[in-house]
């Protein structure tokens, strides 16, 4: 097999990996959001019902939630298929003649993240700590970034795009931080922790601006004095998530402008569309009320933004 043919085959496998990882991200988001009770009935009293039942020592049956059992089965099948493809991809990159260091590094990085997620699933089965959800989120998005970079042809003029690559990397780091905070917000049952920014600041001030509220290994507890299932310590995550969103917006705008200047106009336009979509979905979650569809779309748009930014680095 000649080097161009091998490289083309690897890119095709990487593209299938990227599509499978995107499907896994969607399925994982649906399972996570259903587990916390987003969009359940009767809303909002049912929010966090599973966690509250477990904390009282009561058994739960999450399969009773419509679609959860089918999505969980599909998630396992797709994840197993993706792992096989990742192993094939890594072996193909290692045995290609002549070896391509970029492809080898990306393929091994992809394999390492896939194995990490597999181990995380085994070790933390049944864990209710937000850190597990955050690890799955960041790991899944990292797999998408690796596989999408492998699927895309190598840029021939990377040196002339140095500023654009640096800003894309900065935006990607901020998006990763935003994703981590979003996972902490979701798995920490912090939807009702506060409303607008002023209310979030008041709540955080009442808690004493303690960083312990961001401990991802701390299982959230609800405010027993409230009629709603409120986790009062989730206000800081809520506030930081909104603050980092402003930094993400600024960095993505600069990265998109530089990509446009460097001739990568499709990527730049796609970034701007995704940024506008993310802002609209974020506003809808705050103003219009949290729904599974809106939160799922918010999650998938973030995943696509990660893939685009990873491609521009």
Secondary structure by P-SEA (a helix, b strand, c coil): ccaaaaaaaaaaaaaaaaaaaaaaaaaaaaaaaaaacccccccccccaaaaaaaaaccccccccccaaaaaaaaaaaaaaaaaaaaaaaaaaaaacccccaaaaaaaaaaaaaaaaaaaaaaaacccccaaaaaaaaaaaaaaaaaaaaaacccccccccaaaaaaaaaaaaaaaaaaaaaaaaaaaaccccccccaaaaaaaaaaaccccccccccbbbbccccccccccccaaaaaaaaaaaaaaaaaaaaaaaaaaaaacaaaaaaaaaaaaaaaaaaaaaaacccccaaaaaaaaaaaaaaaaaaaaac
